[in-house]
Structures are given as C-alpha cells and as structure tokens.
Amino acid sequence: MKRTRRHHSREFKQEAVALVVEHGYSCTAAGRSLGVSGALIGRWKNELETQKAEAFPGQGKRTSERQRIHELESENRRLRMERDILKKATAFFAKEST
C-alpha cells in the first residue's frame, strides 16, 4: 500500500510548536495529540527558531537564502556550458588555421 505524503499548513506547524514552547508539552506528547511524530515537531521547532519569519515557506517556495543558492547554481551551470563551447570553438579554429 502506497502512503501519501501529508502536507501541513504553516499555521498548523506554528501551533504545534507553540504547544511545545508556550504550553510546556514535550515534542512527543504534542505529536501524539496532533497525529504527527514528535521528531517532526522537533524539526519544525528548530526550523522556526533558526529561520524565524522565513520558516515554513510552503510548497515550492524557497527561503531567500535557498533562492539565492538556486540562482547561483543555475548561473554556474550556464557559465560552464559557455566555457565548454568556447573551448571547443578555440580548438576548432586552431585546427582550421594550421
């Protein structure tokens, strides 16, 4: 049987973390009462603490840091491709002139 991946809203995650932080529940107890694993709530808690307002960006959305990394990786790929083309062109014209 194939399990489907569950998606939780930003508000759900924030409220789950609030149970732990503000109300003193353990991650395991909060997870049990909400029907998710305690480890998942612990991960959400860490994400909220480290990323603050950028935590839980949503489906397909990246944090500004992740977006910048993605753009740089794309640019790097493009520049490598251009470099390889120029190398081949240089080799071609060097062979032609001899």
Backbone as XML, in Angstrom:
<?xml version="1.0"?>
<chain id="A" units="angstrom">
  <residue number="1" name="MET">
    <atom name="N" x="0.846" y="-1.186" z="0.000"/>
    <atom name="CA" x="0.000" y="0.000" z="0.000"/>
    <atom name="C" x="0.886" y="1.242" z="0.000"/>
  </residue>
  <residue number="2" name="LYS">
    <atom name="N" x="0.630" y="2.126" z="-0.924"/>
    <atom name="CA" x="1.430" y="3.340" z="-1.039"/>
    <atom name="C" x="0.899" y="4.399" z="-0.076"/>
  </residue>
  <residue number="3" name="ARG">
    <atom name="N" x="1.832" y="4.967" z="0.715"/>
    <atom name="CA" x="1.439" y="6.017" z="1.652"/>
    <atom name="C" x="1.516" y="7.365" z="0.952"/>
  </residue>
  <residue number="4" name="THR">
    <atom name="N" x="0.525" y="8.182" z="1.169"/>
    <atom name="CA" x="0.556" y="9.519" z="0.595"/>
    <atom name="C" x="1.198" y="10.469" z="1.597"/>
  </residue>
  <residue number="5" name="ARG">
    <atom name="N" x="1.915" y="11.410" z="1.076"/>
    <atom name="CA" x="2.600" y="12.371" z="1.919"/>
    <atom name="C" x="1.601" y="13.427" z="2.385"/>
  </residue>
  <residue number="6" name="ARG">
    <atom name="N" x="1.603" y="13.672" z="3.684"/>
    <atom name="CA" x="0.692" y="14.667" z="4.241"/>
    <atom name="C" x="1.363" y="16.029" z="4.245"/>
  </residue>
  <residue number="7" name="HIS">
    <atom name="N" x="0.593" y="17.035" z="3.947"/>
    <atom name="CA" x="1.089" y="18.408" z="3.962"/>
    <atom name="C" x="0.371" y="19.164" z="5.065"/>
  </residue>
  <residue number="8" name="HIS">
    <atom name="N" x="1.146" y="19.911" z="5.821"/>
    <atom name="CA" x="0.575" y="20.680" z="6.927"/>
    <atom name="C" x="0.764" y="22.163" z="6.644"/>
  </residue>
  <residue number="9" name="SER">
    <atom name="N" x="-0.233" y="22.935" z="7.003"/>
    <atom name="CA" x="-0.165" y="24.372" z="6.754"/>
    <atom name="C" x="0.847" y="25.021" z="7.704"/>
  </residue>
  <residue number="10" name="ARG">
    <atom name="N" x="1.258" y="26.206" z="7.339"/>
    <atom name="CA" x="2.177" y="26.977" z="8.165"/>
    <atom name="C" x="1.581" y="27.206" z="9.558"/>
  </residue>
  <residue number="11" name="GLU">
    <atom name="N" x="0.279" y="27.516" z="9.602"/>
    <atom name="CA" x="-0.394" y="27.769" z="10.881"/>
    <atom name="C" x="-0.395" y="26.523" z="11.761"/>
  </residue>
  <residue number="12" name="PHE">
    <atom name="N" x="-0.634" y="25.362" z="11.156"/>
    <atom name="CA" x="-0.629" y="24.107" z="11.910"/>
    <atom name="C" x="0.742" y="23.884" z="12.548"/>
  </residue>
  <residue number="13" name="LYS">
    <atom name="N" x="1.790" y="24.103" z="11.769"/>
    <atom name="CA" x="3.146" y="23.904" z="12.271"/>
    <atom name="C" x="3.456" y="24.885" z="13.396"/>
  </residue>
  <residue number="14" name="GLN">
    <atom name="N" x="3.058" y="26.138" z="13.219"/>
    <atom name="CA" x="3.321" y="27.137" z="14.257"/>
    <atom name="C" x="2.563" y="26.807" z="15.542"/>
  </residue>
  <residue number="15" name="GLU">
    <atom name="N" x="1.336" y="26.356" z="15.413"/>
    <atom name="CA" x="0.558" y="25.997" z="16.599"/>
    <atom name="C" x="1.111" y="24.744" z="17.273"/>
  </residue>
  <residue number="16" name="ALA">
    <atom name="N" x="1.612" y="23.804" z="16.484"/>
    <atom name="CA" x="2.223" y="22.602" z="17.056"/>
    <atom name="C" x="3.466" y="22.978" z="17.853"/>
  </residue>
  <residue number="17" name="VAL">
    <atom name="N" x="4.274" y="23.873" z="17.314"/>
    <atom name="CA" x="5.477" y="24.328" z="18.018"/>
    <atom name="C" x="5.085" y="25.120" z="19.257"/>
  </residue>
  <residue number="18" name="ALA">
    <atom name="N" x="4.005" y="25.891" z="19.184"/>
    <atom name="CA" x="3.537" y="26.667" z="20.333"/>
    <atom name="C" x="3.140" y="25.750" z="21.486"/>
  </residue>
  <residue number="19" name="LEU">
    <atom name="N" x="2.582" y="24.577" z="21.181"/>
    <atom name="CA" x="2.257" y="23.624" z="22.249"/>
    <atom name="C" x="3.502" y="23.262" z="23.044"/>
  </residue>
  <residue number="20" name="VAL">
    <atom name="N" x="4.617" y="23.118" z="22.350"/>
    <atom name="CA" x="5.864" y="22.733" z="22.996"/>
    <atom name="C" x="6.474" y="23.926" z="23.722"/>
  </residue>
  <residue number="21" name="VAL">
    <atom name="N" x="6.590" y="25.037" z="23.034"/>
    <atom name="CA" x="7.305" y="26.194" z="23.576"/>
    <atom name="C" x="6.498" y="26.924" z="24.642"/>
  </residue>
  <residue number="22" name="GLU">
    <atom name="N" x="5.249" y="27.219" z="24.351"/>
    <atom name="CA" x="4.449" y="28.056" z="25.242"/>
    <atom name="C" x="3.690" y="27.267" z="26.308"/>
  </residue>
  <residue number="23" name="HIS">
    <atom name="N" x="3.283" y="26.046" z="25.980"/>
    <atom name="CA" x="2.447" y="25.294" z="26.911"/>
    <atom name="C" x="3.182" y="24.169" z="27.622"/>
  </residue>
  <residue number="24" name="GLY">
    <atom name="N" x="4.444" y="23.972" z="27.295"/>
    <atom name="CA" x="5.257" y="23.017" z="28.024"/>
    <atom name="C" x="5.088" y="21.554" z="27.657"/>
  </residue>
  <residue number="25" name="TYR">
    <atom name="N" x="4.416" y="21.273" z="26.559"/>
    <atom name="CA" x="4.300" y="19.884" z="26.119"/>
    <atom name="C" x="5.663" y="19.399" z="25.619"/>
  </residue>
  <residue number="26" name="SER">
    <atom name="N" x="5.893" y="18.095" z="25.715"/>
    <atom name="CA" x="7.077" y="17.535" z="25.057"/>
    <atom name="C" x="6.730" y="17.378" z="23.582"/>
  </residue>
  <residue number="27" name="CYS">
    <atom name="N" x="7.761" y="17.282" z="22.760"/>
    <atom name="CA" x="7.510" y="17.098" z="21.323"/>
    <atom name="C" x="6.710" y="15.822" z="21.076"/>
  </residue>
  <residue number="28" name="THR">
    <atom name="N" x="7.042" y="14.784" z="21.816"/>
    <atom name="CA" x="6.356" y="13.505" z="21.658"/>
    <atom name="C" x="4.878" y="13.617" z="22.029"/>
  </residue>
  <residue number="29" name="ALA">
    <atom name="N" x="4.587" y="14.270" z="23.160"/>
    <atom name="CA" x="3.200" y="14.408" z="23.604"/>
    <atom name="C" x="2.401" y="15.279" z="22.633"/>
  </residue>
  <residue number="30" name="ALA">
    <atom name="N" x="3.000" y="16.360" z="22.175"/>
    <atom name="CA" x="2.313" y="17.235" z="21.227"/>
    <atom name="C" x="2.059" y="16.482" z="19.922"/>
  </residue>
  <residue number="31" name="GLY">
    <atom name="N" x="3.058" y="15.727" z="19.473"/>
    <atom name="CA" x="2.903" y="14.963" z="18.252"/>
    <atom name="C" x="1.817" y="13.915" z="18.364"/>
  </residue>
  <residue number="32" name="ARG">
    <atom name="N" x="1.785" y="13.244" z="19.489"/>
    <atom name="CA" x="0.765" y="12.207" z="19.700"/>
    <atom name="C" x="-0.632" y="12.820" z="19.661"/>
  </residue>
  <residue number="33" name="SER">
    <atom name="N" x="-0.803" y="13.983" z="20.291"/>
    <atom name="CA" x="-2.131" y="14.596" z="20.323"/>
    <atom name="C" x="-2.544" y="15.154" z="18.961"/>
  </residue>
  <residue number="34" name="LEU">
    <atom name="N" x="-1.556" y="15.491" z="18.115"/>
    <atom name="CA" x="-1.864" y="16.054" z="16.798"/>
    <atom name="C" x="-1.810" y="15.025" z="15.674"/>
  </residue>
  <residue number="35" name="GLY">
    <atom name="N" x="-1.343" y="13.829" z="15.980"/>
    <atom name="CA" x="-1.292" y="12.780" z="14.967"/>
    <atom name="C" x="-0.078" y="12.862" z="14.056"/>
  </residue>
  <residue number="36" name="VAL">
    <atom name="N" x="1.005" y="13.460" z="14.540"/>
    <atom name="CA" x="2.263" y="13.503" z="13.794"/>
    <atom name="C" x="3.364" y="13.017" z="14.724"/>
  </residue>
  <residue number="37" name="SER">
    <atom name="N" x="4.549" y="12.769" z="14.177"/>
    <atom name="CA" x="5.617" y="12.272" z="15.034"/>
    <atom name="C" x="6.224" y="13.408" z="15.854"/>
  </residue>
  <residue number="38" name="GLY">
    <atom name="N" x="6.712" y="13.056" z="17.021"/>
    <atom name="CA" x="7.370" y="14.032" z="17.871"/>
    <atom name="C" x="8.629" y="14.581" z="17.232"/>
  </residue>
  <residue number="39" name="ALA">
    <atom name="N" x="9.337" y="13.735" z="16.470"/>
    <atom name="CA" x="10.558" y="14.174" z="15.792"/>
    <atom name="C" x="10.233" y="15.258" z="14.762"/>
  </residue>
  <residue number="40" name="LEU">
    <atom name="N" x="9.086" y="15.132" z="14.112"/>
    <atom name="CA" x="8.683" y="16.130" z="13.127"/>
    <atom name="C" x="8.428" y="17.472" z="13.813"/>
  </residue>
  <residue number="41" name="ILE">
    <atom name="N" x="7.771" y="17.438" z="14.950"/>
    <atom name="CA" x="7.530" y="18.682" z="15.681"/>
    <atom name="C" x="8.853" y="19.275" z="16.150"/>
  </residue>
  <residue number="42" name="GLY">
    <atom name="N" x="9.779" y="18.427" z="16.573"/>
    <atom name="CA" x="11.104" y="18.905" z="16.958"/>
    <atom name="C" x="11.816" y="19.583" z="15.792"/>
  </residue>
  <residue number="43" name="ARG">
    <atom name="N" x="11.678" y="19.019" z="14.606"/>
    <atom name="CA" x="12.283" y="19.619" z="13.411"/>
    <atom name="C" x="11.625" y="20.960" z="13.092"/>
  </residue>
  <residue number="44" name="TRP">
    <atom name="N" x="10.294" y="21.028" z="13.212"/>
    <atom name="CA" x="9.589" y="22.291" z="12.987"/>
    <atom name="C" x="10.035" y="23.343" z="13.995"/>
  </residue>
  <residue number="45" name="LYS">
    <atom name="N" x="10.230" y="22.919" z="15.232"/>
    <atom name="CA" x="10.664" y="23.840" z="16.297"/>
    <atom name="C" x="12.039" y="24.413" z="15.956"/>
  </residue>
  <residue number="46" name="ASN">
    <atom name="N" x="12.957" y="23.550" z="15.561"/>
    <atom name="CA" x="14.297" y="24.016" z="15.186"/>
    <atom name="C" x="14.249" y="24.962" z="14.001"/>
  </residue>
  <residue number="47" name="GLU">
    <atom name="N" x="13.436" y="24.625" z="13.009"/>
    <atom name="CA" x="13.315" y="25.474" z="11.829"/>
    <atom name="C" x="12.767" y="26.845" z="12.197"/>
  </residue>
  <residue number="48" name="LEU">
    <atom name="N" x="11.765" y="26.872" z="13.062"/>
    <atom name="CA" x="11.169" y="28.133" z="13.478"/>
    <atom name="C" x="12.160" y="28.968" z="14.283"/>
  </residue>
  <residue number="49" name="GLU">
    <atom name="N" x="12.965" y="28.310" z="15.120"/>
    <atom name="CA" x="13.955" y="29.034" z="15.922"/>
    <atom name="C" x="15.073" y="29.608" z="15.066"/>
  </residue>
  <residue number="50" name="THR">
    <atom name="N" x="15.523" y="28.874" z="14.052"/>
    <atom name="CA" x="16.652" y="29.330" z="13.257"/>
    <atom name="C" x="16.248" y="30.280" z="12.133"/>
  </residue>
  <residue number="51" name="GLN">
    <atom name="N" x="15.074" y="30.068" z="11.539"/>
    <atom name="CA" x="14.700" y="30.865" z="10.373"/>
    <atom name="C" x="13.655" y="31.928" z="10.653"/>
  </residue>
  <residue number="52" name="LYS">
    <atom name="N" x="13.080" y="31.906" z="11.820"/>
    <atom name="CA" x="12.081" y="32.885" z="12.250"/>
    <atom name="C" x="10.997" y="33.124" z="11.190"/>
  </residue>
  <residue number="53" name="ALA">
    <atom name="N" x="10.951" y="34.306" z="10.608"/>
    <atom name="CA" x="9.869" y="34.673" z="9.676"/>
    <atom name="C" x="9.922" y="33.878" z="8.372"/>
  </residue>
  <residue number="54" name="GLU">
    <atom name="N" x="11.102" y="33.377" z="8.004"/>
    <atom name="CA" x="11.217" y="32.635" z="6.748"/>
    <atom name="C" x="10.946" y="31.141" z="6.914"/>
  </residue>
  <residue number="55" name="ALA">
    <atom name="N" x="10.614" y="30.711" z="8.111"/>
    <atom name="CA" x="10.328" y="29.293" z="8.339"/>
    <atom name="C" x="9.028" y="28.907" z="7.633"/>
  </residue>
  <residue number="56" name="PHE">
    <atom name="N" x="8.962" y="27.685" z="7.199"/>
    <atom name="CA" x="7.782" y="27.105" z="6.555"/>
    <atom name="C" x="7.322" y="27.927" z="5.350"/>
  </residue>
  <residue number="57" name="PRO">
    <atom name="N" x="8.162" y="28.058" z="4.320"/>
    <atom name="CA" x="7.796" y="28.895" z="3.186"/>
    <atom name="C" x="6.655" y="28.340" z="2.339"/>
  </residue>
  <residue number="58" name="GLY">
    <atom name="N" x="6.381" y="27.062" z="2.407"/>
    <atom name="CA" x="5.271" y="26.493" z="1.642"/>
    <atom name="C" x="5.761" y="25.685" z="0.461"/>
  </residue>
  <residue number="59" name="GLN">
    <atom name="N" x="4.834" y="25.090" z="-0.249"/>
    <atom name="CA" x="5.172" y="24.206" z="-1.350"/>
    <atom name="C" x="5.838" y="24.958" z="-2.484"/>
  </residue>
  <residue number="60" name="GLY">
    <atom name="N" x="7.017" y="24.496" z="-2.847"/>
    <atom name="CA" x="7.710" y="25.059" z="-3.984"/>
    <atom name="C" x="8.340" y="26.414" z="-3.748"/>
  </residue>
  <residue number="61" name="LYS">
    <atom name="N" x="8.152" y="26.971" z="-2.578"/>
    <atom name="CA" x="8.729" y="28.275" z="-2.286"/>
    <atom name="C" x="10.027" y="28.069" z="-1.531"/>
  </residue>
  <residue number="62" name="ARG">
    <atom name="N" x="10.983" y="28.910" z="-1.803"/>
    <atom name="CA" x="12.282" y="28.796" z="-1.162"/>
    <atom name="C" x="12.510" y="29.983" z="-0.242"/>
  </residue>
  <residue number="63" name="THR">
    <atom name="N" x="13.339" y="29.767" z="0.773"/>
    <atom name="CA" x="13.762" y="30.887" z="1.581"/>
    <atom name="C" x="14.653" y="31.758" z="0.707"/>
  </residue>
  <residue number="64" name="SER">
    <atom name="N" x="14.887" y="32.986" z="1.102"/>
    <atom name="CA" x="15.705" y="33.883" z="0.279"/>
    <atom name="C" x="17.109" y="33.313" z="0.089"/>
  </residue>
  <residue number="65" name="GLU">
    <atom name="N" x="17.634" y="32.675" z="1.127"/>
    <atom name="CA" x="18.969" y="32.063" z="1.022"/>
    <atom name="C" x="18.966" y="30.908" z="0.025"/>
  </residue>
  <residue number="66" name="ARG">
    <atom name="N" x="17.963" y="30.039" z="0.122"/>
    <atom name="CA" x="17.848" y="28.908" z="-0.804"/>
    <atom name="C" x="17.633" y="29.404" z="-2.236"/>
  </residue>
  <residue number="67" name="GLN">
    <atom name="N" x="16.848" y="30.467" z="-2.404"/>
    <atom name="CA" x="16.607" y="31.028" z="-3.730"/>
    <atom name="C" x="17.912" y="31.555" z="-4.320"/>
  </residue>
  <residue number="68" name="ARG">
    <atom name="N" x="18.715" y="32.233" z="-3.518"/>
    <atom name="CA" x="19.993" y="32.767" z="-3.981"/>
    <atom name="C" x="20.930" y="31.632" z="-4.393"/>
  </residue>
  <residue number="69" name="ILE">
    <atom name="N" x="20.968" y="30.560" z="-3.605"/>
    <atom name="CA" x="21.801" y="29.398" z="-3.937"/>
    <atom name="C" x="21.342" y="28.804" z="-5.268"/>
  </residue>
  <residue number="70" name="HIS">
    <atom name="N" x="20.044" y="28.675" z="-5.442"/>
    <atom name="CA" x="19.500" y="28.123" z="-6.685"/>
    <atom name="C" x="19.905" y="28.982" z="-7.886"/>
  </residue>
  <residue number="71" name="GLU">
    <atom name="N" x="19.784" y="30.299" z="-7.738"/>
    <atom name="CA" x="20.156" y="31.198" z="-8.836"/>
    <atom name="C" x="21.645" y="31.091" z="-9.159"/>
  </residue>
  <residue number="72" name="LEU">
    <atom name="N" x="22.486" y="31.015" z="-8.125"/>
    <atom name="CA" x="23.926" y="30.905" z="-8.346"/>
    <atom name="C" x="24.296" y="29.584" z="-9.011"/>
  </residue>
  <residue number="73" name="GLU">
    <atom name="N" x="23.631" y="28.500" z="-8.606"/>
    <atom name="CA" x="23.896" y="27.208" z="-9.231"/>
    <atom name="C" x="23.486" y="27.223" z="-10.700"/>
  </residue>
  <residue number="74" name="SER">
    <atom name="N" x="22.365" y="27.863" z="-11.011"/>
    <atom name="CA" x="21.922" y="27.963" z="-12.405"/>
    <atom name="C" x="22.909" y="28.774" z="-13.227"/>
  </residue>
  <residue number="75" name="GLU">
    <atom name="N" x="23.357" y="29.886" z="-12.674"/>
    <atom name="CA" x="24.339" y="30.719" z="-13.368"/>
    <atom name="C" x="25.647" y="29.961" z="-13.571"/>
  </residue>
  <residue number="76" name="ASN">
    <atom name="N" x="26.053" y="29.208" z="-12.568"/>
    <atom name="CA" x="27.286" y="28.415" z="-12.649"/>
    <atom name="C" x="27.179" y="27.386" z="-13.779"/>
  </residue>
  <residue number="77" name="ARG">
    <atom name="N" x="26.042" y="26.699" z="-13.884"/>
    <atom name="CA" x="25.823" y="25.727" z="-14.958"/>
    <atom name="C" x="25.924" y="26.402" z="-16.324"/>
  </residue>
  <residue number="78" name="ARG">
    <atom name="N" x="25.275" y="27.564" z="-16.456"/>
    <atom name="CA" x="25.279" y="28.279" z="-17.726"/>
    <atom name="C" x="26.694" y="28.711" z="-18.098"/>
  </residue>
  <residue number="79" name="LEU">
    <atom name="N" x="27.438" y="29.240" z="-17.132"/>
    <atom name="CA" x="28.800" y="29.693" z="-17.411"/>
    <atom name="C" x="29.724" y="28.540" z="-17.785"/>
  </residue>
  <residue number="80" name="ARG">
    <atom name="N" x="29.560" y="27.399" z="-17.147"/>
    <atom name="CA" x="30.368" y="26.224" z="-17.504"/>
    <atom name="C" x="30.072" y="25.772" z="-18.932"/>
  </residue>
  <residue number="81" name="MET">
    <atom name="N" x="28.789" y="25.815" z="-19.300"/>
    <atom name="CA" x="28.407" y="25.425" z="-20.645"/>
    <atom name="C" x="29.018" y="26.393" z="-21.661"/>
  </residue>
  <residue number="82" name="GLU">
    <atom name="N" x="28.950" y="27.688" z="-21.381"/>
    <atom name="CA" x="29.549" y="28.676" z="-22.278"/>
    <atom name="C" x="31.057" y="28.469" z="-22.386"/>
  </residue>
  <residue number="83" name="ARG">
    <atom name="N" x="31.705" y="28.182" z="-21.273"/>
    <atom name="CA" x="33.144" y="27.930" z="-21.282"/>
    <atom name="C" x="33.482" y="26.730" z="-22.154"/>
  </residue>
  <residue number="84" name="ASP">
    <atom name="N" x="32.713" y="25.658" z="-22.008"/>
    <atom name="CA" x="32.960" y="24.450" z="-22.808"/>
    <atom name="C" x="32.772" y="24.723" z="-24.304"/>
  </residue>
  <residue number="85" name="ILE">
    <atom name="N" x="31.770" y="25.514" z="-24.633"/>
    <atom name="CA" x="31.547" y="25.866" z="-26.038"/>
    <atom name="C" x="32.738" y="26.660" z="-26.569"/>
  </residue>
  <residue number="86" name="LEU">
    <atom name="N" x="33.207" y="27.620" z="-25.785"/>
    <atom name="CA" x="34.356" y="28.425" z="-26.218"/>
    <atom name="C" x="35.622" y="27.584" z="-26.364"/>
  </residue>
  <residue number="87" name="LYS">
    <atom name="N" x="35.815" y="26.614" z="-25.480"/>
    <atom name="CA" x="36.981" y="25.720" z="-25.597"/>
    <atom name="C" x="36.921" y="24.948" z="-26.910"/>
  </residue>
  <residue number="88" name="LYS">
    <atom name="N" x="35.736" y="24.416" z="-27.224"/>
    <atom name="CA" x="35.581" y="23.649" z="-28.464"/>
    <atom name="C" x="35.772" y="24.532" z="-29.684"/>
  </residue>
  <residue number="89" name="ALA">
    <atom name="N" x="35.253" y="25.760" z="-29.622"/>
    <atom name="CA" x="35.420" y="26.682" z="-30.750"/>
    <atom name="C" x="36.883" y="27.050" z="-30.932"/>
  </residue>
  <residue number="90" name="THR">
    <atom name="N" x="37.593" y="27.272" z="-29.837"/>
    <atom name="CA" x="39.018" y="27.603" z="-29.905"/>
    <atom name="C" x="39.793" y="26.450" z="-30.529"/>
  </residue>
  <residue number="91" name="ALA">
    <atom name="N" x="39.499" y="25.235" z="-30.099"/>
    <atom name="CA" x="40.178" y="24.064" z="-30.649"/>
    <atom name="C" x="39.848" y="23.909" z="-32.139"/>
  </residue>
  <residue number="92" name="PHE">
    <atom name="N" x="38.605" y="24.156" z="-32.519"/>
    <atom name="CA" x="38.200" y="24.042" z="-33.913"/>
    <atom name="C" x="38.949" y="25.038" z="-34.788"/>
  </residue>
  <residue number="93" name="PHE">
    <atom name="N" x="38.985" y="26.308" z="-34.377"/>
    <atom name="CA" x="39.648" y="27.330" z="-35.172"/>
    <atom name="C" x="41.160" y="27.180" z="-35.165"/>
  </residue>
  <residue number="94" name="ALA">
    <atom name="N" x="41.718" y="26.647" z="-34.093"/>
    <atom name="CA" x="43.169" y="26.392" z="-34.053"/>
    <atom name="C" x="43.512" y="25.308" z="-35.071"/>
  </residue>
  <residue number="95" name="LYS">
    <atom name="N" x="42.657" y="24.301" z="-35.173"/>
    <atom name="CA" x="42.873" y="23.202" z="-36.120"/>
    <atom name="C" x="42.709" y="23.713" z="-37.558"/>
  </residue>
  <residue number="96" name="GLU">
    <atom name="N" x="41.766" y="24.600" z="-37.792"/>
    <atom name="CA" x="41.494" y="25.154" z="-39.111"/>
    <atom name="C" x="42.666" y="26.006" z="-39.616"/>
  </residue>
  <residue number="97" name="SER">
    <atom name="N" x="43.305" y="26.750" z="-38.715"/>
    <atom name="CA" x="44.365" y="27.675" z="-39.150"/>
    <atom name="C" x="45.688" y="26.981" z="-39.418"/>
  </residue>
  <residue number="98" name="THR">
    <atom name="N" x="45.852" y="25.740" z="-39.006"/>
    <atom name="CA" x="47.102" y="25.031" z="-39.252"/>
    <atom name="C" x="47.068" y="24.223" z="-40.513"/>
  </residue>
</chain>
